[in-house]
Amino acid sequence: MKAEYDLSKNKRGRVNPLGPDKVRITIRLDRDLIEHFRDKVREAGRGNYQTLINDALREQIQRPDLAETVTREVRAALRQELKKLRVSA
């Protein structure tokens, strides 16, 4: 170990600068959501939970009708099952 170090050329700030498409923000999310994504990263053994959140948001934007489609399919399945129950009763 040196007795003295020259830090005059060092820069303050991030070690890894953000890419041109990235924006730093502060956002408050529920603890269980963060834990869900962190658990997924732990299960995979690699990755970044923030990237997973970004991917989930992107998928939601690209498929805004997904929730509506799933709701319709679930309702149709329930109607079929209820119809079967009425016939057998």
C-alpha distances in whole Angstrom, upper triangle without the diagonal:
4,7,9,9,13,15,18,19,19,22,23,25,25,23,26,29,32,35,38,40,38,38,36,38,39,41,42,43,45,42,44,44,40,40,43,40,37,39,40,37,36,39,38,35,33,34,34,36,37,38,40,42,42,44,46,47,48,50,52,52,54,56,57,60,59,59,63,64,62,64,67,67,66,69,71,70,71,75,75,74,76,79,79,79,82,84,84,84
4,5,7,10,13,16,17,17,20,22,24,25,23,26,29,32,35,38,40,38,38,36,39,39,42,43,45,46,44,46,46,42,42,45,42,39,42,43,39,38,42,41,37,36,36,36,38,38,39,42,43,43,45,48,48,49,51,53,53,55,57,58,62,60,61,64,65,64,66,69,69,68,71,73,72,73,77,77,77,79,81,81,82,85,86,86,87
4,7,10,13,16,18,18,21,22,25,26,25,28,30,34,37,39,42,40,40,37,40,40,43,44,46,47,45,47,47,43,44,46,44,41,44,45,41,41,44,43,40,38,38,38,40,40,41,44,45,45,47,50,50,51,53,55,55,57,59,60,64,62,63,66,67,66,68,71,71,70,73,75,74,75,78,79,79,80,83,83,83,86,88,88,89
4,7,9,12,14,15,18,19,22,24,22,26,28,31,34,37,39,37,37,35,37,38,41,42,44,46,44,46,46,42,43,45,43,40,43,44,40,40,44,43,39,38,37,37,39,38,40,43,43,43,45,48,48,49,51,53,53,54,57,58,62,60,61,64,65,64,66,69,69,69,72,74,73,74,77,78,78,79,82,82,83,85,87,87,88
4,6,9,11,11,15,16,19,20,19,22,24,28,30,33,36,34,34,32,34,35,38,40,42,44,42,44,44,40,41,43,41,38,41,41,38,38,41,40,37,35,35,34,36,35,36,40,40,40,42,45,45,45,48,50,50,51,54,55,58,57,58,61,62,61,63,66,66,66,69,71,70,71,74,75,75,77,80,80,80,83,85,85,85
4,6,8,9,12,15,18,19,18,21,23,26,29,31,34,32,32,31,33,34,38,40,42,44,42,45,44,40,41,44,41,39,42,42,39,39,42,41,38,36,35,34,36,35,36,40,40,39,42,44,44,45,48,49,49,50,53,54,58,57,58,61,62,61,63,66,66,66,69,71,70,71,75,76,75,77,80,80,81,83,85,85,86
4,6,5,9,11,14,16,15,18,19,23,26,28,31,29,29,27,30,31,34,36,38,40,39,42,41,37,38,41,38,36,39,39,36,37,40,39,36,33,32,31,33,32,33,37,37,36,39,41,41,41,44,46,45,47,50,51,54,53,54,58,59,58,60,63,63,63,66,68,67,68,71,73,72,74,77,77,77,80,82,82,83
4,6,8,11,15,17,16,19,20,24,26,28,31,29,29,27,30,31,35,37,39,42,41,44,42,39,41,43,40,38,41,42,38,39,43,41,39,36,35,33,35,34,35,38,38,37,40,43,42,42,45,47,46,48,51,51,55,54,55,58,60,59,61,64,64,64,67,69,69,70,73,74,74,76,78,79,79,82,84,84,85
4,7,10,13,15,14,17,17,21,23,25,28,26,27,25,29,30,34,36,38,41,40,43,41,38,39,41,38,36,40,40,36,37,41,39,37,34,32,31,33,32,32,36,36,35,37,40,40,39,43,44,43,45,48,49,53,52,53,56,57,57,59,62,62,62,65,67,67,68,71,72,72,74,76,77,77,80,82,82,83
4,7,10,12,11,14,14,18,21,23,26,24,24,22,25,27,30,33,35,37,36,39,37,34,36,38,35,33,36,36,33,34,37,36,33,30,29,28,30,28,29,33,33,32,34,37,36,37,40,41,41,42,45,46,50,49,50,53,54,54,56,58,59,59,61,63,63,64,67,68,68,70,73,73,74,76,78,79,79
4,7,9,9,12,12,15,18,20,23,21,20,19,22,24,27,30,32,35,34,37,35,32,34,36,33,31,34,35,31,33,36,35,33,29,28,26,28,26,27,30,30,29,32,34,34,34,37,38,38,39,42,43,47,46,47,50,51,51,53,56,56,56,59,61,61,62,65,66,66,68,70,71,71,74,76,76,77
4,7,8,11,11,14,18,19,22,19,19,17,19,20,24,26,29,32,31,34,32,29,31,33,30,29,32,33,30,31,35,33,31,28,26,24,26,24,25,29,28,27,30,32,32,32,35,36,36,38,41,41,45,44,45,48,49,49,51,54,54,54,56,59,59,60,62,64,64,65,68,69,69,71,74,74,75
4,7,9,8,11,14,16,18,16,15,13,16,17,20,23,25,28,28,30,29,26,28,30,27,26,29,30,27,28,32,30,29,26,23,21,22,20,21,25,24,23,26,29,28,28,32,33,32,34,37,37,41,40,41,44,46,45,47,50,50,50,53,55,55,56,59,60,60,62,64,65,65,68,70,70,71
4,5,6,8,12,14,16,14,13,11,14,16,19,22,24,26,26,28,26,23,25,27,24,23,26,26,23,25,28,27,25,22,20,17,19,17,18,22,22,20,23,26,25,26,29,30,30,31,34,35,38,38,38,42,43,42,44,47,47,47,50,52,52,53,56,57,57,59,61,62,63,65,67,67,68
4,6,10,12,15,17,15,16,14,17,19,22,24,26,28,27,29,28,24,26,28,24,23,26,26,23,24,27,26,24,21,19,17,19,18,19,22,23,22,24,27,26,27,30,31,31,32,35,36,40,39,40,43,44,43,45,48,48,48,51,53,53,54,57,58,58,60,62,63,63,66,68,68,69
4,7,9,12,14,12,13,13,16,18,21,23,24,27,27,28,26,23,25,26,23,21,25,24,21,23,26,24,22,19,16,15,17,16,16,19,20,19,21,24,24,23,26,28,28,29,32,33,37,36,37,40,41,40,43,45,45,46,48,50,50,51,54,55,55,57,60,60,61,63,65,66,67
4,7,9,11,10,11,11,14,17,20,23,24,27,27,29,27,24,26,27,24,23,26,26,23,25,28,26,25,21,18,16,19,16,16,20,20,18,20,23,23,22,26,27,26,28,31,32,36,35,36,39,40,40,42,45,45,45,48,50,50,51,54,55,55,57,60,60,61,63,65,66,67
4,7,8,6,7,8,12,15,17,21,22,25,25,27,24,22,24,25,21,21,25,24,21,24,26,24,24,20,17,15,17,14,13,17,17,15,17,20,19,19,22,24,23,24,27,28,32,31,33,36,37,37,39,41,41,42,45,46,47,48,51,52,52,54,56,57,58,60,62,63,64
4,5,5,8,10,14,17,19,23,23,27,27,28,25,23,26,26,22,23,26,24,22,25,27,25,24,21,17,16,18,15,13,17,17,14,16,20,19,17,21,23,21,22,26,27,30,30,32,35,35,35,38,40,40,41,44,45,46,47,50,51,51,53,55,56,57,59,61,62,63
4,6,8,11,14,18,20,24,25,28,29,30,27,25,28,28,25,25,29,27,25,28,30,28,28,24,21,19,20,17,16,19,19,16,17,21,19,17,21,23,21,22,25,26,30,30,32,34,35,36,38,40,40,42,44,45,46,48,50,51,52,54,56,57,58,60,62,63,64
4,7,10,13,17,18,21,22,25,27,28,24,23,26,25,22,23,26,24,23,26,28,26,26,23,19,17,18,15,13,16,16,12,14,17,15,14,17,19,17,18,21,22,26,26,28,30,31,32,34,36,37,38,40,42,42,44,46,47,48,50,52,53,54,56,58,59,60
4,7,10,13,15,18,19,22,23,25,21,20,23,23,19,20,24,22,21,24,26,24,24,21,17,15,15,12,11,14,14,11,13,16,14,14,17,18,17,19,22,23,26,26,28,30,31,32,34,36,37,37,40,41,42,43,46,47,48,49,51,53,53,56,57,58,59
4,6,10,12,16,17,21,22,24,21,19,23,23,20,21,24,23,22,25,27,26,26,23,19,16,16,12,13,16,14,12,15,17,15,15,19,19,18,20,23,23,27,27,28,30,32,32,34,36,37,38,40,42,43,44,46,48,48,50,52,53,54,56,58,59,60
4,7,10,13,15,19,20,22,19,17,21,22,19,19,23,23,21,24,26,25,25,22,19,15,15,12,13,16,14,12,16,18,16,17,20,20,20,22,25,25,28,28,29,32,33,33,35,37,38,38,41,43,43,44,47,48,49,50,52,54,54,56,58,59,60
4,6,10,12,16,17,20,17,16,19,20,18,19,23,23,21,24,27,26,26,23,20,16,15,12,14,16,13,12,16,17,15,16,20,19,19,22,24,23,27,27,27,30,32,32,33,36,37,37,39,41,42,42,45,47,47,48,51,52,52,54,56,57,58
4,7,10,13,15,18,16,14,17,19,17,18,21,22,21,23,26,26,26,24,21,17,15,12,15,17,14,14,18,18,16,18,21,20,20,23,25,24,28,27,27,30,32,32,32,36,37,36,38,41,41,41,44,46,46,47,50,51,51,53,56,56,56
4,6,10,12,15,12,11,15,16,15,16,20,20,20,22,25,25,25,23,20,17,14,11,14,15,12,12,16,15,13,16,19,18,18,21,23,22,25,25,24,27,29,28,29,32,33,33,35,37,38,38,41,43,42,43,46,48,47,49,52,53,53
4,7,9,12,10,10,13,15,15,15,18,20,20,22,24,25,25,24,21,18,15,13,16,16,13,14,17,16,15,18,20,19,20,23,24,22,25,25,23,26,29,28,28,32,33,32,33,36,37,36,39,41,41,42,45,46,46,48,50,51,51
4,6,8,7,7,10,11,12,13,15,17,17,19,21,22,23,22,19,16,13,12,15,14,11,13,16,14,13,17,18,17,18,21,22,20,23,22,21,24,26,25,25,29,30,28,30,33,33,33,36,38,37,38,41,43,42,44,47,47,47
4,5,5,7,9,10,11,13,14,16,17,19,20,22,23,23,21,18,14,14,17,15,12,15,18,15,15,19,20,18,20,23,23,22,24,22,21,24,26,24,24,28,29,27,29,32,32,31,34,36,36,36,40,41,40,42,45,45,45
4,5,5,6,9,10,10,12,14,16,16,18,20,21,21,19,16,13,14,17,15,13,16,18,16,17,21,21,20,23,25,25,24,27,25,23,26,28,26,26,30,30,29,31,34,33,33,36,38,37,38,41,42,41,43,46,46,46
4,5,5,6,9,10,10,12,14,15,16,18,20,20,19,16,13,14,17,14,13,16,18,15,16,20,20,19,22,24,23,23,25,22,21,24,26,23,24,27,27,26,28,31,30,30,33,35,33,34,38,38,38,40,43,42,42
4,5,5,7,9,10,11,13,14,15,17,19,18,16,14,10,11,13,11,9,13,14,11,13,16,16,15,18,21,20,20,22,20,18,22,23,21,22,26,26,24,27,30,29,29,32,34,33,34,37,38,38,40,43,43,43
4,5,5,6,9,10,11,12,14,16,17,16,14,11,8,9,12,10,9,12,14,12,14,17,17,17,20,22,22,22,24,22,21,25,26,24,25,29,29,28,30,33,32,32,36,37,36,38,41,41,41,44,46,46,46
4,5,5,6,8,10,10,12,14,15,15,14,12,9,11,14,12,11,15,16,14,16,19,20,20,22,24,24,24,26,24,23,26,27,25,26,30,29,28,31,33,32,32,36,37,36,37,40,41,40,43,45,45,45
4,6,5,6,9,10,11,13,14,15,14,12,9,11,13,10,10,14,14,12,14,17,17,17,20,22,21,22,23,21,20,23,24,22,23,27,26,24,27,30,29,29,32,33,32,34,37,37,37,40,42,42,42
4,5,5,6,9,10,11,12,12,10,9,5,8,9,7,7,11,11,10,12,15,15,16,18,20,20,21,23,20,20,24,24,22,24,28,27,26,29,31,30,31,34,35,34,36,39,39,40,42,44,44,45
4,5,5,6,9,10,10,10,9,8,5,9,10,9,10,13,14,13,16,18,18,19,22,23,24,25,27,24,24,28,28,26,28,31,30,29,32,35,33,34,38,38,37,39,42,42,42,45,47,47,48
4,5,5,6,9,10,11,11,10,8,12,13,11,12,16,16,15,18,20,20,20,23,25,24,25,27,24,24,28,28,25,27,30,29,28,31,33,32,32,36,37,35,37,40,40,40,43,45,44,45
4,5,5,6,9,9,9,9,8,11,11,9,11,14,13,12,16,17,17,18,21,22,22,23,25,22,22,26,26,23,26,29,27,26,30,32,30,31,35,35,34,36,39,39,39,42,44,43,45
4,5,5,6,6,5,6,6,10,10,8,11,13,13,14,17,18,18,20,22,23,23,25,27,24,25,29,28,26,29,32,31,30,33,35,34,35,38,39,38,40,43,42,43,46,48,47,48
4,5,5,7,8,9,9,13,13,12,14,17,17,17,20,22,22,23,26,27,27,28,30,27,27,31,31,29,31,34,33,32,35,37,35,36,40,40,39,41,44,43,43,47,48,48,49
4,5,8,10,12,11,15,15,13,16,18,17,17,21,22,21,23,26,26,26,28,29,26,26,30,29,27,29,32,30,29,33,35,33,34,37,37,36,39,41,41,41,44,46,45,46
4,5,7,10,11,14,13,12,15,17,16,16,20,20,20,22,25,25,25,27,29,26,26,30,29,27,30,33,31,30,34,35,33,35,38,38,37,40,42,42,42,46,47,46,48
4,7,10,12,15,14,14,17,19,18,19,22,23,23,25,27,27,28,30,32,29,30,33,33,31,33,36,34,34,37,39,37,38,42,42,41,43,46,45,46,49,50,50,51
4,7,9,12,11,11,15,16,15,17,20,20,21,23,25,25,27,29,31,28,29,33,32,31,33,36,35,34,38,39,38,39,43,43,42,45,47,47,47,50,52,51,53
4,7,9,8,8,11,12,12,14,17,17,18,20,22,22,24,26,28,26,27,30,30,29,31,34,33,33,36,38,37,38,41,42,41,44,46,46,47,50,51,51,52
4,5,5,7,9,10,11,13,15,16,17,19,20,21,23,24,27,25,26,29,30,28,31,34,33,33,36,38,37,38,41,42,42,44,46,46,47,50,52,51,53
4,5,5,6,9,10,11,12,14,15,17,19,20,21,22,25,23,23,27,27,26,28,31,30,30,33,35,34,35,38,39,39,41,44,44,44,47,49,49,50
4,5,5,6,9,10,11,12,14,15,17,18,20,21,24,22,23,26,27,26,28,31,31,31,34,36,35,36,39,40,40,42,45,45,46,48,50,50,51
4,5,5,6,9,10,10,12,14,15,16,18,20,23,21,22,26,26,25,27,30,30,30,33,35,34,36,39,40,40,42,44,45,45,48,50,50,51
4,5,5,6,9,10,10,12,14,15,16,18,21,18,19,23,23,22,24,27,27,27,30,31,31,32,35,36,36,38,41,41,42,44,46,46,47
4,5,5,6,9,10,11,12,14,15,16,19,17,18,21,22,21,23,26,26,26,29,31,31,32,34,36,36,37,40,41,41,44,46,46,47
4,6,5,6,9,10,11,12,14,15,19,17,18,22,22,22,24,27,27,27,30,32,32,33,36,37,37,39,42,42,43,45,47,48,49
4,5,5,6,9,10,10,12,14,17,15,17,20,20,20,22,25,25,25,28,30,30,31,34,35,35,37,39,40,41,43,45,46,47
4,5,5,6,9,10,11,12,14,13,13,17,17,17,19,22,22,22,25,27,26,28,31,32,32,34,36,37,38,40,42,43,44
4,5,5,6,9,10,10,14,13,14,17,18,18,19,22,23,23,25,27,28,29,31,33,33,35,37,38,39,41,43,44,45
4,5,5,6,9,10,13,13,15,17,18,18,21,23,23,24,27,28,29,30,32,34,34,36,38,39,40,42,44,45,46
4,5,5,6,8,11,10,12,15,15,15,18,19,20,21,23,25,25,27,29,30,31,33,35,36,37,39,41,42,43
4,5,5,6,9,8,9,12,13,13,15,17,18,19,21,23,24,25,27,29,30,31,33,35,36,37,39,40,42
4,6,6,9,10,12,14,15,16,18,19,21,22,24,25,26,28,30,31,32,34,36,37,38,40,42,43,44
4,6,9,9,12,14,14,15,18,19,20,21,23,24,26,28,29,30,32,34,35,36,38,40,41,43,44
4,5,6,9,10,10,12,14,15,16,18,20,21,22,24,25,27,28,30,31,33,34,36,37,39,40
4,6,7,8,10,11,13,14,16,17,19,20,22,23,25,26,28,29,31,32,34,35,37,38,40
4,6,5,6,9,10,11,12,14,15,17,19,20,21,23,25,26,27,29,31,32,33,35,36
4,5,5,6,9,10,11,12,14,15,17,18,20,21,23,24,26,27,29,30,32,33,35
4,5,5,6,9,10,11,12,14,15,16,18,20,21,22,24,26,27,28,30,32,33
4,6,5,6,9,10,11,12,14,15,17,19,20,21,23,25,26,27,29,31,32
4,5,5,6,9,10,11,12,14,15,17,19,20,21,23,25,26,27,29,31
4,5,5,6,9,10,11,12,14,15,17,18,20,21,23,24,26,27,29
4,5,5,6,9,10,11,12,14,15,16,18,20,21,22,24,26,27
4,6,5,6,9,10,11,12,14,15,16,19,20,21,23,25,26
4,5,5,6,9,10,11,12,14,15,17,19,20,21,23,25
4,5,5,6,9,10,11,12,14,15,17,18,20,21,23
4,5,5,6,9,10,10,12,14,15,16,18,20,21
4,5,5,6,9,10,11,13,14,15,17,19,20
4,5,5,6,9,10,11,13,14,16,17,19
4,5,5,6,8,10,11,12,14,15,16
4,5,5,6,9,10,11,12,14,15
4,5,5,6,9,10,11,13,14
4,5,5,6,9,10,11,12
4,5,5,6,9,10,11
4,5,5,6,9,10
4,6,5,6,9
4,5,5,6
4,6,5
4,6
4
